[in-house]
Amino acid sequence: MPARHELSECETDVRLDGKVAIVTGATSGTGLETAKNLARRGAKIIITGRNKIKTENAKKQVIEDSKNDNVISRTLDLASLSSVRSFVNETLYSEERLDVLINNAGAIGLNDTLTADQLHVMMQVNYFGSFLLTFLLYPLLKASAPSRVVNVSSLALILGVIDFERMNAVGEWSSFGIYCNAKLADVLFTVEMNKRIAGSGVNVYSMDPGLGKSDFFRNFPDGIVKILLKNGLYKFGRPLKIVSKMPVFLATDSRVSNSSGKHFRDCKEFYSTWFKDDDRLTKRLWDVSKTLVKITDDENWELNSGVF
């Protein structure tokens, strides 16, 4: 009998020949392993990262692992709304379809500061950037339907809050606290988006990847705390090839075709938070997010969709 950590229930033999997938934050860790997994299935893979050299190196690793040379590296910095828009414009210009979007990028331990967009850097990297990316790519996802979006959240969401007056405040939250808030927002955004695009052929899921053997705490200040956290992940975390099975399962498998809007852990529906049932909260978060990332009338597909 397979060991539990192998996640045998996540196994799927779905091929993706002719399909296009984007994986954000794919220069290392789970994102890189997810890109490799999807590439082995025959998809065209677009991997993103902030650093052009690292992203190009990751592309070479994906090609070497998968023997699939249909891999593209593109620079994307979620801490910059202009970078997100530039990436989307390039994608819309160069790609005729988009079948899978995996919002994997995230970080903890970043500075307690605002970005040039006047959003807290932790909220922007872990939530607002992905929200904008998904919103802007939705028309292409819809035109390519059936298609899927996978938002990588965290168990930390259970400690998160949505405080519209303080969500981007500097000096109000610990790094872990604002990370929790952002990961809660990822789940609530998933729930609300599912309501708004029902019947479109685009499925959207959130998931908790659990602990993986990664350098997740690389942005923490050097010291004993960083050493303990890093060693803890490598001791108790799952191999990243195992962790990557989860987003790939949600992105491909027919067993979750009727589970759009749901939250998953270990490839099974999993409780996230009671906030997901607060329709007023999820609607307000959606509307506030659109305002803060400065969705224009030209970008706002909801104006012509007849929803809300």
N, C-alpha and C positions, 0 to 999 in steps of 0.2 A: 504494500500500500504506500503511495507517495507521501512524503513528509508534508505536513501542513504548509510549511513555508514555500513549497513549490507552487502553490496556488493552481492545482491541476484543474479546478473548476473554471479557470480563466482561459484554458487552452481553446484555441479556435484555429481552423485551417482555412479561413477565408482568404482568398486571393484579392489583390487590389490592382491588377493590371489595368492600365488606362486611367486610373484614378490619380488625383492630386491631393497631397496632404501637407499641411503646415504644422510644424512643431516648434513652439517658441521655447527659448532657453535651452537650446539643444547642443550647446558646445561641450557639455559634460554631464555627468550624473544621469538621472532618470531620463531627462530629455534626449540625451544622446542615445541611450539604449532603446528608447521608444522609436526614434528615427531609424535606427538599425532594423528593428523588428518590422516596421512598416515597409522599409525598403526591400527587405527579404521577401515580402509579399508581392512585389512588383510595382508598387506605387511610385509615382514621381514625388520626391520629397523636397520640400523647401524648409531648410533649417535656419533658425534665426539666432542671433546673439548680438551683444553690444560691441564686441571687439572683432574687427574684420579678420584679423589674422587667426584668432581662435576659431571663428566660425568657418573659415576656409579649412583649417586643420580638421575640424569635426566632419566637414564634408568628405575629406579624404578617408577618414576612418569609417564613415558609413559606406562609402563605395567599396573599400577594401573588405569590409565585413560581409556585405550583402551581394557583392558582384553585380550590383545595379548601379550603372553610372549616370542614371537619370536623377541626379541630386543637385540641388542648387543651394548656395549659401547666400543669405541676405542679411544685411545689418539692420537691427531693430533695437531701439532703446525705448523701453516702455516708460522711462522717466522723462520722456519728451513726447508731447502730443504731436509735434511737427514730424518727429521721426516715425511715429505710428502712421500718420497720414501719408508720408512719403512712401513708406513700405506698402501701404494699401494701394496707392496710385500705381506703383510699379507692378504690383501683383495683378491689378485689374487690367493693366496694359498688356502684360505678357502672358497671362493665363486665361484660357477659355473656360476653365471649370475649376471648382474647388469642392472636394468631396469630404475632407476631414480637416478640422481645425482643432488642435490640441493646445490649450492655453496652459502650458506647463511652467513657464517662467515665473520665478518668485524669489524673494530674498528676505533675510532677517539680519539685523545688526547694522543697518544703514544709518547714516547720520540723522539726527533729529532736526530736520530742516525742510524748507519748502523748495520745490523745483521752480524752474522758470515759469511754469504754468500755474504757480501759486497753489499747488496741491502738495500735501505731505509726501515726501519721497517714498516712504514705506507704503502708503495707500496707493500711490500712483503705480509703483512697480508691481504690487501684489493685487491690485484691483482695477483702478481707473484705466490704466493702459490697456489691459485685456478687454475691459468693457468697450472702450472705443474701437479697438481692433475688431472685435466680434460684431459690433453694430455696423461698422463700415463694410465688413466683408459679407454681411448677411445677404444682400441681393445676389451676389455670386453664388453663395451656398444654396440659396433658393433656386436659382437657375440651374443648378447642378443636381438638384434633389433626385433621389433620397441622399441626404448628406447629414453629417453629424458634427457637433461641437462638444468637446470634453473640457470642463473647467476643473483644474486640479486645486482642491481645497486642502483642508487639514483638520485633524481632530481638534486642533486648537480653536476652531470656530465656536466650540461650546462655551468658551470664556469670552467671546466677543460681544460687543454691543454696537448698536447703530445710533450714534448721537450726532444728529445733523448739524448742531451748532459747534461741535468740537472735533468732528471727524478728521479735519486737516490741521488741527491746532498743534503748534510747536510747544514743547515743554509740558504737555498734558499727559502723555502716555509713555510707558516703557516701550522698548523695541518689541518685546514679546506681546505687550498689550495691543499695540496698533497692528501687529501681524495677525492677532486673533480677530480684530475688527475687520480687517481686510478679507480674511478667509471666510468670515460669516457673510460679508457682502457678496463674495463669489457665489455662495450657495443661494442667497436670496435673489441675486441677479439671474441665476439659472432658472429658478422657479418662476420669476416674473416674465422672463423672455419666453419660456415655454407657453405661457398663457397668451402672449401677444402674437406668436407665430404658429399657433395650432392650425393644423391642416396644410401647412406649407410644404411638408416633406422634409423639413429640417428638424432633427432631434437634437436636444441639448441636455447634457448630463453634468452633474458634479460628482466628485469622488474624493475620498480620503486615501492617500497612498500608503499610510502607515510609515514606519521608520525604515529608511534605506541606508545602506552603507555609503554615505556620500559626504562631501565636504560642505555640508549645508551651513555650517557656522563660520565659514571662511571670513566673513566681514566683521566678526566680533574682534574686539581688541585682544592682542596677544596677552596671554596670562593663564592662570590655573583654570579659570572658568571655561575658557575656550578649549583648553586641553581636555578637561573632563567631559565636556559636551561632545567633542569630536570623537574621543575614545569610546564614549557611550554608544554613539551611532554605529561605529565600526564593530563594536562588540555585539550589540543587540539588534542591529538593523538587518533587514533582508538584503540579499544580493540584488543589485540594481536590475539585472536581467529579469529577475522575478517580479520586482516592483513594476517594471515597464509592461508586464502582461496586462495590468489593469486598464490603463488608458487605451491600449490597443484593443482589448476586448470590447470596451464601450464604443470604440470608434468603428467596429466592424461587425460584431456578432448579431445574428438575427434574434437571439434570445432576449435582447433588450429593445427590440424594435418598438414595443408598446410601452416603454418606460421613460419616455421623454419627460424631463423636469424632475426626475428622481435623483437621489443621492446614493452613492455606492461605496462600499468597502469590500475588498476581497471578491469583487465581481458579483456581489449580491446587494440588493437594496438594503440600506442601512439608515438608521435614524440620524438626523442631522440636528435640528433645532425646532422648538415650537414656533419660533419667529416665522418660519416658512409658511405658516397658516394665517399669518396676519396680512390680509390682502392690502390694507391701507399702507402698511409699512413697506411691503415689496413694491407697490406702485410708486410711493413717494421716493424710495431709493432709486428706482429707475428714472423718474423724472428729474430728480436732483442730479443724478449722474450725467444725464444728457446735458444739463445746463453747465455743470462744472467742466466737462470735456469739450464744451462749446460746439455742440452739434449744430450745423447750419441748416437752413431750409433745404438747400440742395442735397445735403447728406441725409436728411430726415425722411427715410422711406415710410415712416408711420403716417406722414401727412397725406399720403395717397393710398394707404392700405385700409382705411376705414376702421382702424382699431383705436379704442380708448380716446 
